[in-house]
Amino acid sequence: MNFETSKNLGGVGAILIFVSVLLSYASVFSGAVSLVGLILVLIALKGFADYYNEAGIFNNALYGVITVIVGGLVTFGVAFIALVDFLSELGLSFANFADWSAELTAIDWTTVGFNIIGNFIAYILLALVVLFVFVIITAILLRKSLGLLSTKSGVGLFGTTGLIMLIGAVLTIIAIGLVLIWIATLILAIAFFSMKSQES
């Protein structure tokens, strides 16, 4: 894959990720657009890793994507265990799902022990902490990838993007972190389109 193809795929992919947030009202469509964008960016990074003979450009990004997927699965697993445990403590199960409305209204919530609710909240907090750690690791790996690309290409915006993503990841505990990550995807697109081949 040549330089221009990698450059255009990366730019278009970053724009798709950026736009997918605006399409979040149509969650399935938004997710599909984001996934396509992510794949295009990874293909572009693989192209640049080959072009600059620097495997870390692609490998760090790939490991970052794998890390966030694993983190999401672990978080979902912990949250699911928390939900199943909480429901079983209330005498509910997925087997009697049809009877839940009647059983929920029959529960005297004043007698539900603090331990039951406390355990559920602790599990959910644990899931969020696990997700946070995985997001930070992902951001560090992406920053490494983009830092290498910045050094090799001479486009400082890649380094800026990596730094903003890392700051955004640290600040995901508040909404501004997600906004920073979203803005970073637009800067990433600009960085890709700003690249010039070594032959230029």
ZIVEN-V806987 format. One record per backbone hydrogen bond with DSSP energy under -0.5 kcal/mol. CO is the residue of the C=O (numbers start at 1). NH is the residue of the N-H. E is the energy in kcal/mol with one decimal. If there is no record, write none. Layout:
CO:NH:E  CO:NH:E
//
This chain:
2:6:-2.1  3:7:-2.7  4:8:-2.6  5:9:-2.7  6:10:-2.5  7:11:-2.3  8:12:-2.7  9:13:-2.7  10:14:-2.4  11:15:-2.0  12:16:-2.5  13:17:-2.1  14:18:-2.3  15:19:-3.0  16:20:-2.1  17:21:-0.8  18:21:-0.7  18:22:-0.7  19:22:-0.6  19:23:-1.2  21:24:-1.4  23:26:-2.4  25:27:-0.8  26:30:-3.1  27:31:-2.5  28:32:-2.1  29:33:-2.5  30:34:-2.5  31:35:-2.3  32:36:-2.4  33:37:-2.4  34:38:-2.5  35:39:-2.4  36:40:-2.4  37:41:-2.3  38:42:-2.4  39:43:-2.5  40:44:-2.4  41:45:-2.7  42:46:-2.2  43:47:-2.3  44:48:-2.4  45:49:-2.2  46:50:-2.0  47:51:-2.4  48:52:-2.8  49:54:-2.2  54:57:-1.6  55:58:-0.8  55:59:-2.8  56:60:-1.8  57:61:-0.6  58:62:-2.9  59:63:-2.9  60:64:-2.0  61:65:-2.3  62:66:-2.6  63:67:-2.5  64:68:-2.2  65:69:-1.9  66:70:-2.7  67:71:-2.7  68:72:-2.2  69:73:-2.3  70:74:-2.8  71:75:-2.5  72:76:-2.5  73:77:-2.5  74:78:-2.6  75:79:-2.6  76:80:-2.7  77:81:-2.4  78:82:-2.2  79:83:-2.3  80:84:-2.7  81:85:-2.6  82:86:-2.4  83:87:-2.7  84:88:-2.4  85:89:-2.0  86:90:-1.2  87:92:-3.4  88:91:-1.0  93:96:-0.8  94:97:-1.1  96:99:-1.6  97:100:-1.5  99:103:-2.3  100:104:-3.5  101:105:-1.6  102:106:-1.1  103:107:-0.9  104:107:-0.5  107:109:-1.1  108:111:-1.9  108:112:-0.5  113:117:-1.5  114:118:-3.7  115:119:-2.7  116:120:-1.7  117:121:-2.6  118:122:-2.5  119:123:-2.4  120:124:-2.2  121:125:-2.6  122:126:-2.4  123:127:-2.4  124:128:-2.1  125:129:-2.3  126:130:-2.6  127:131:-2.4  128:132:-2.5  129:133:-2.4  130:134:-2.2  131:135:-2.4  132:136:-2.2  133:137:-2.3  134:138:-2.4  135:139:-2.5  136:140:-2.3  137:141:-2.2  138:142:-2.6  139:143:-2.3  140:144:-2.0  141:145:-2.3  142:146:-2.9  143:147:-2.5  144:148:-2.3  145:149:-2.0  146:150:-2.4  147:151:-2.2  148:152:-2.6  149:153:-2.7  150:154:-2.1  154:156:-0.9  155:158:-1.5  155:159:-0.5  156:160:-2.0  157:161:-2.7  158:162:-2.3  159:163:-2.2  160:164:-2.7  161:165:-2.5  162:166:-2.0  163:167:-2.6  164:168:-2.9  165:169:-2.5  166:170:-2.2  167:171:-1.9  169:172:-1.3  170:173:-0.5  171:174:-2.1  171:177:-1.2  174:177:-1.6  174:178:-0.6  175:178:-0.6  175:179:-1.6  176:180:-2.3  177:181:-2.1  178:182:-2.1  179:183:-2.6  180:184:-2.3  181:185:-1.3  182:186:-1.0  183:186:-0.5  183:187:-2.0  184:188:-2.3  185:189:-1.7  186:190:-2.1  187:191:-2.5  188:192:-2.5  189:193:-2.3  190:194:-1.0  191:194:-0.5  192:195:-1.4  197:200:-1.4
//
